[in-house]
């Protein structure tokens, strides 16, 4: 399991993966791991650079 999937599977992906059958879940996770490895290369110690940009908004009401 890629570290990015380990993080995201506990958050947004949980309801999506829960709705799929086990065969489809395995296929989706395999494809996701491959895509994450392409974008977020893991080092020998399983660490990786995760450039997580954040955008904050402040809303004011009249």
N, C-alpha and C positions, 0 to 999 in steps of 0.2 A: 504494500500500500504506500503510495506516494504521500509524503508529509502534508501536502496541500489537501489531498483528499481526506486524510485523517482529520484535519481541522474542519473542512467544509461538510463532511458527512454527518457531523454532530449538530449542524446548524440548518442551513437552508435545504440541504439535500435529503434530510431525513424523511419528510412527507412524500417526496418524489420516489425515493427508493422503496419506501414502505408500500406504495401502491403497485409496484411491479412484481412480477413473479420472479423466482430465484434465478432462472436462466437469463432473463433479461437484465436483472440487477447485476449479475456477474459480467455480462457483456458491456453494460454501461460503465461499470467500474473499471474494467480492463481498458476500455477506450479512454476514459477520463485520466487514468494513470499515465497512459501513453502521451496524451496531450499535455499533461502537467510536466512530464519529464522533458518534453520538447521546449516548453516555455520556462520551466524552473528546474534547471539541472541540479541534481543532488551531487554533493561531494562524497568522497569516500567515507566520511564520518556521518553521512546521512543528513548533513546540514545543507541549507540552500538559501539563496538570497530571495526574499519575498518583498519586492518593492510595492508596499501597500500604501497607496496614496489615499489621503482622506480629504474630503471636502466638507466644510462646515457651513451651515447657513444660520443666520440670525433673523428671525422674523419679528416684525414690530406691528402692533395693531394700532389703529388710529384712535 
